[in-house]
Amino acid sequence: MIIVFLGPPGAGKGTQCKMLVDRYNMLHISSGDILRRHRKEGTELGQKAQSYMDAGDLVPDDLIVAMMIEEMKKIGQGGGFILDGFPRTIGQARELDAALEKEGKSVDVALCLEVDDSKLEERITGRRSCSVCGKAYHIQFNPPRQKNQCDNGCGPLVQRPDDTEDVVRNRIKTYHDQTAPLVAYYQNKGNLQSINGDVGIEQVRESLFEVLDKIVPAR
Ligand code: AMP
Protein backbone atom coordinates (compact mmCIF):
# COMPACT_ATOMS: atom_id res chain seq x y z
CA MET A 1 0.00 0.00 0.00
CA ILE A 2 1.47 3.34 -1.03
CA ILE A 3 -0.24 6.53 0.06
CA VAL A 4 0.72 10.02 -1.07
CA PHE A 5 -0.29 12.80 1.31
CA LEU A 6 -0.80 16.19 -0.36
CA GLY A 7 -1.74 19.51 1.18
CA PRO A 8 -0.32 22.99 1.73
CA PRO A 9 2.23 23.68 4.46
CA GLY A 10 0.42 23.92 7.79
CA ALA A 11 -2.51 21.75 6.66
CA GLY A 12 -1.67 19.24 9.39
CA LYS A 13 -0.15 16.45 7.31
CA GLY A 14 2.57 15.64 9.84
CA THR A 15 0.14 15.52 12.78
CA GLN A 16 -2.30 13.30 10.90
CA CYS A 17 0.43 10.99 9.59
CA LYS A 18 1.48 10.19 13.14
CA MET A 19 -2.08 9.07 13.92
CA LEU A 20 -2.35 7.07 10.70
CA VAL A 21 0.80 5.05 11.34
CA ASP A 22 -0.57 4.19 14.80
CA ARG A 23 -3.74 2.79 13.26
CA TYR A 24 -2.43 1.15 10.10
CA ASN A 25 0.69 -0.91 9.73
CA MET A 26 2.51 1.67 7.63
CA LEU A 27 5.70 3.73 7.69
CA HIS A 28 5.68 7.51 7.61
CA ILE A 29 8.27 8.94 5.24
CA SER A 30 8.50 12.73 5.40
CA SER A 31 10.79 14.38 2.86
CA GLY A 32 11.05 17.51 5.04
CA ASP A 33 12.11 15.45 8.09
CA ILE A 34 14.71 13.57 6.05
CA LEU A 35 16.12 16.83 4.69
CA ARG A 36 16.28 18.32 8.21
CA ARG A 37 18.14 15.20 9.35
CA HIS A 38 20.66 15.62 6.52
CA ARG A 39 21.18 19.25 7.51
CA LYS A 40 21.72 18.34 11.14
CA GLU A 41 24.25 15.70 10.14
CA GLY A 42 25.94 18.16 7.76
CA THR A 43 25.82 15.81 4.75
CA GLU A 44 26.49 17.08 1.22
CA LEU A 45 22.77 16.83 0.46
CA GLY A 46 21.94 18.77 3.62
CA GLN A 47 24.34 21.54 2.60
CA LYS A 48 22.92 21.69 -0.92
CA ALA A 49 19.33 21.80 0.37
CA GLN A 50 19.90 24.48 3.00
CA SER A 51 19.47 27.68 0.97
CA TYR A 52 16.32 26.41 -0.77
CA MET A 53 14.70 25.34 2.50
CA ASP A 54 15.54 28.57 4.31
CA ALA A 55 13.97 30.58 1.50
CA GLY A 56 10.85 28.39 1.35
CA ASP A 57 11.69 27.20 -2.16
CA LEU A 58 11.70 23.61 -3.39
CA VAL A 59 14.92 21.62 -3.38
CA PRO A 60 15.69 20.53 -7.00
CA ASP A 61 13.83 17.43 -8.19
CA ASP A 62 16.93 15.33 -8.95
CA LEU A 63 18.20 15.62 -5.36
CA ILE A 64 14.81 14.88 -3.82
CA VAL A 65 13.93 11.94 -6.06
CA ALA A 66 17.29 10.23 -5.44
CA MET A 67 16.94 10.83 -1.68
CA MET A 68 13.40 9.44 -1.48
CA ILE A 69 14.03 6.36 -3.61
CA GLU A 70 17.09 5.59 -1.50
CA GLU A 71 15.05 6.05 1.69
CA MET A 72 12.23 3.80 0.49
CA LYS A 73 14.74 1.07 -0.38
CA LYS A 74 16.58 1.47 2.92
CA ILE A 75 13.61 1.09 5.20
CA GLY A 76 12.03 -1.80 3.27
CA GLN A 77 8.38 -2.35 2.50
CA GLY A 78 6.58 -3.48 5.68
CA GLY A 79 2.87 -2.80 5.39
CA GLY A 80 3.49 0.13 3.08
CA PHE A 81 4.36 3.81 3.07
CA ILE A 82 2.70 7.13 3.70
CA LEU A 83 4.67 9.67 1.71
CA ASP A 84 4.41 13.07 3.38
CA GLY A 85 5.69 16.07 1.42
CA PHE A 86 6.70 13.99 -1.60
CA PRO A 87 6.04 14.25 -4.50
CA ARG A 88 5.80 18.03 -4.65
CA THR A 89 6.09 18.61 -8.40
CA ILE A 90 4.70 16.86 -11.46
CA GLY A 91 8.28 15.85 -12.34
CA GLN A 92 8.71 14.16 -8.95
CA ALA A 93 5.35 12.39 -9.31
CA ARG A 94 6.35 11.00 -12.72
CA GLU A 95 9.70 9.82 -11.38
CA LEU A 96 7.99 8.18 -8.41
CA ASP A 97 5.54 6.40 -10.71
CA ALA A 98 8.40 5.19 -12.92
CA ALA A 99 10.41 3.90 -9.94
CA LEU A 100 7.38 2.08 -8.50
CA GLU A 101 6.43 0.64 -11.87
CA LYS A 102 9.83 -1.05 -12.13
CA GLU A 103 8.81 -3.02 -9.04
CA GLY A 104 5.28 -3.69 -10.26
CA LYS A 105 3.80 -1.18 -7.82
CA SER A 106 1.88 2.09 -7.99
CA VAL A 107 0.45 4.80 -5.77
CA ASP A 108 -2.77 3.39 -4.29
CA VAL A 109 -4.32 6.59 -3.02
CA ALA A 110 -3.46 10.28 -2.95
CA LEU A 111 -4.98 12.08 0.01
CA CYS A 112 -5.30 15.84 -0.21
CA LEU A 113 -5.85 17.81 2.98
CA GLU A 114 -7.56 21.06 2.00
CA VAL A 115 -7.18 24.15 4.16
CA ASP A 116 -7.99 27.73 3.25
CA ASP A 117 -4.92 29.96 2.76
CA SER A 118 -6.16 32.45 5.35
CA LYS A 119 -5.70 29.84 8.12
CA LEU A 120 -2.31 28.52 7.07
CA GLU A 121 -0.12 31.46 8.04
CA GLU A 122 -1.54 31.60 11.57
CA ARG A 123 -1.18 27.85 11.99
CA ILE A 124 2.44 27.78 10.85
CA THR A 125 3.90 30.91 12.44
CA GLY A 126 2.59 29.80 15.85
CA ARG A 127 4.27 26.39 15.66
CA ARG A 128 6.98 25.59 18.18
CA SER A 129 8.69 22.38 19.22
CA CYS A 130 10.86 21.23 22.10
CA SER A 131 14.54 21.55 21.19
CA VAL A 132 15.25 18.32 23.08
CA CYS A 133 12.37 15.84 22.65
CA GLY A 134 10.69 17.39 19.59
CA LYS A 135 7.19 17.55 21.15
CA ALA A 136 5.02 19.89 19.07
CA TYR A 137 3.13 22.96 20.35
CA HIS A 138 1.25 25.96 19.02
CA ILE A 139 1.48 29.23 20.94
CA GLN A 140 -2.27 29.82 20.55
CA PHE A 141 -3.97 26.48 19.89
CA ASN A 142 -1.80 24.14 21.96
CA PRO A 143 0.41 26.24 24.28
CA PRO A 144 2.86 24.73 26.77
CA ARG A 145 1.91 25.02 30.45
CA GLN A 146 4.87 27.33 31.05
CA LYS A 147 5.78 29.89 28.38
CA ASN A 148 8.41 28.58 25.94
CA GLN A 149 9.17 25.49 28.04
CA CYS A 150 8.40 21.88 27.12
CA ASP A 151 5.73 20.24 29.33
CA ASN A 152 8.06 17.24 29.66
CA GLY A 153 10.51 19.52 31.47
CA CYS A 154 13.30 18.85 28.99
CA GLY A 155 14.07 22.10 27.26
CA PRO A 156 13.13 25.41 25.67
CA LEU A 157 10.83 25.54 22.64
CA VAL A 158 12.17 26.58 19.25
CA GLN A 159 10.64 27.74 15.98
CA ARG A 160 11.58 26.12 12.68
CA PRO A 161 13.63 28.71 10.73
CA ASP A 162 11.27 28.38 7.75
CA ASP A 163 8.16 28.92 9.90
CA THR A 164 8.66 32.71 9.98
CA GLU A 165 6.16 35.01 8.26
CA ASP A 166 8.15 35.88 5.09
CA VAL A 167 9.24 32.34 4.41
CA VAL A 168 5.77 30.93 5.12
CA ARG A 169 4.25 33.24 2.48
CA ASN A 170 6.72 31.92 -0.07
CA ARG A 171 6.07 28.30 0.96
CA ILE A 172 2.33 28.79 0.42
CA LYS A 173 2.94 30.43 -2.97
CA THR A 174 5.33 27.62 -3.92
CA TYR A 175 2.63 25.11 -2.99
CA HIS A 176 0.09 26.76 -5.29
CA ASP A 177 2.54 27.19 -8.17
CA GLN A 178 4.28 23.82 -8.11
CA THR A 179 2.46 21.29 -5.93
CA ALA A 180 -1.26 22.03 -6.37
CA PRO A 181 -1.14 20.73 -10.00
CA LEU A 182 -0.63 17.28 -8.47
CA VAL A 183 -4.28 17.30 -7.39
CA ALA A 184 -5.35 17.13 -11.05
CA TYR A 185 -2.54 14.63 -11.77
CA TYR A 186 -3.90 12.12 -9.23
CA GLN A 187 -7.51 12.96 -10.03
CA ASN A 188 -6.86 11.96 -13.64
CA LYS A 189 -5.45 8.67 -12.42
CA GLY A 190 -8.64 8.16 -10.39
CA ASN A 191 -6.99 7.85 -6.99
CA LEU A 192 -7.48 11.26 -5.39
CA GLN A 193 -9.35 11.58 -2.09
CA SER A 194 -9.87 15.15 -0.84
CA ILE A 195 -10.38 15.75 2.86
CA ASN A 196 -11.51 18.98 4.51
CA GLY A 197 -8.62 20.00 6.76
CA ASP A 198 -10.29 23.23 7.90
CA VAL A 199 -11.85 21.51 10.94
CA GLY A 200 -10.41 20.23 14.24
CA ILE A 201 -7.65 17.60 14.43
CA GLU A 202 -10.07 14.89 15.65
CA GLN A 203 -12.58 15.55 12.88
CA VAL A 204 -9.88 15.43 10.20
CA ARG A 205 -8.61 12.19 11.70
CA GLU A 206 -12.10 10.62 11.55
CA SER A 207 -12.50 11.63 7.88
CA LEU A 208 -9.15 10.06 7.06
CA PHE A 209 -10.02 6.86 8.91
CA GLU A 210 -13.31 6.71 7.02
CA VAL A 211 -11.51 6.84 3.67
CA LEU A 212 -8.62 4.56 4.60
CA ASP A 213 -10.57 1.91 6.53
CA LYS A 214 -12.13 0.90 3.21
CA ILE A 215 -8.75 0.20 1.61
CA VAL A 216 -6.16 -0.46 4.35
CA PRO A 217 -6.59 -3.07 7.08
CA ALA A 218 -6.28 -1.50 10.57
CA ARG A 219 -3.65 -3.11 12.84
P1 AMP B 1 8.22 20.32 4.92
O1 AMP B 1 8.75 19.90 6.24
O2 AMP B 1 7.52 19.22 4.19
O3 AMP B 1 7.40 21.58 5.01
O4 AMP B 1 9.50 20.68 4.02
C1 AMP B 1 10.41 21.69 4.39
C2 AMP B 1 11.20 22.16 3.18
O5 AMP B 1 11.96 21.06 2.65
C3 AMP B 1 10.37 22.65 2.00
O6 AMP B 1 9.99 24.01 2.13
C4 AMP B 1 11.34 22.43 0.84
O7 AMP B 1 12.35 23.43 0.82
C5 AMP B 1 12.00 21.13 1.22
N1 AMP B 1 11.27 19.96 0.68
C6 AMP B 1 10.59 19.00 1.38
N2 AMP B 1 10.06 18.09 0.56
C7 AMP B 1 10.39 18.47 -0.70
C8 AMP B 1 10.11 17.96 -2.01
N3 AMP B 1 9.38 16.85 -2.17
N4 AMP B 1 10.61 18.64 -3.06
C9 AMP B 1 11.36 19.75 -2.92
N5 AMP B 1 11.65 20.30 -1.73
C10 AMP B 1 11.17 19.67 -0.62
Residues whose N, C-alpha, C, O or C-beta is under 5 A from the ligand:
A	BS01	AMP	P9 S31 G32 D33 L35 Y52 M53 G56 D57 L58 V59 I64 G85 F86 P87 R88
